[in-house]
């Protein structure tokens, strides 16, 4: 069920709902636009929207121009620390913004850059927070991964190593064992690293299962033994990482397009939202036994890149459907807000 839509000011590649109370209504959308010519440039933006499907509200309230952005992530909820937005730049910068009330008073919100540091001469392609918000992992276009400490408006590269042979599109902390970082790359390899052992000592590297590049990695928020990956080879895969040195690919589902982004449902175990590049978006039910596509969404006319579930409580009227979803597509610059109608997500 469609709720709202708009067109962004550049090629849309990432959308992220804020996880913090009382800001579940805040949606961040990022763009990356390559300006070709004699002096090519990569421009971008961050737009913030107020999304409330209960009353049909979808309003842009803040926008800032940036360099091209490949990825952004809101910080996880930790104690009384407010929401922060990490940004992976095409110019090799990692930037962290705080969500704050505007200085002119009132209830309006804006982003204030807390810190921004050039961490590499390569492009920053992906970003992830550790559960305590004290470290950030960044995947780089030269195949390296950086782990950066974050404390009191300061970031420092504490580890950086050559993890893969080509672009590193996924670098994700294990939310249950934050000393572990999972990486995936265009070299078709899926790897895990223990930050306590030094970067040269990998925990595992699987180079046989993915037939094309690994685009995304997401640990299950509920089951510490489950992790999912997405690949250009069009498969969403569920892994059992109980034996961390030798993970087992339990289930695979072909989604008909490169699986660029995956997000676990915030409330329903085993339900995943996937951005499938040339084949739109999919809501998938997947566990150790089987995987099946419950619903597809094809209202975008370009590469399906960004996808996320909204957190927070819904009214009873909307709850009968499911959570709210934001999706974006690249070349047509389209941002859509919609509600899946699959029976699998009516268990709220």
C-alpha angles and dihedrals in degrees: 000000000000117000104173145326142197141173120247127221094251143013105312117227110152140034126181131179116214113252096203128099126268092017102067086119092063115100122186119204124188133199137201120192124177112213104203127202139085090323106029118200137187114222130180148160145210117225124189121207134189106227122189113158092182091072099021094250119158113158135162108226104164139023133173128184116233140161114281112302123211098180144358134188136190115229117255120254110273123166113295096334110129126232118288129185120215118204129199110210133205089227094062096261128134111206130185122200130191122220106231143161113266116264092238090068130240127094098296118121134213141169122259118194107237096182140346125187134171103238099172145015086228125076119272105234106174140012137196137175125226113236094261094048090235095113138036127200119213128191116212134209093240091061096260128125125213126202110202128193116225122198134145097344094316132108127191130179104240098172134013127169142162101259101165143017098240141020113333107220099171131044111160133170119229101245091207096043105026093183086075125080122190120207135190130186149175086265087077092244126133112199143175128208132193110219091203093062101051125265096273093064108077121193093215143336123201114196100160109063104055110067093195136019121318109239106176143012128194129177116216110257091216109032113054090199097057129083131164132208133193126207143186085246086078096246129126107205132196117209132196105218095180088117095046095193091056114027118194124224100224103172137015129189125189110223098184096243139053108289101232102164135016130189127185115228108258093228112016116070116228096018117119134184113214133191105215103190105218093019104054122235133322138199106214133190108209135167139147091287104047147333130225137176108242098182141357128208117206104167091116121087099201143044110324105227116144127053138157144159121237116237126213137065122312127204117260090252093058095033091071087070105038143250122330119259132205119201134174136191128209118229098028089049091221124161116192132189114200145153120232115232098202116132090228092070096047092086096095 
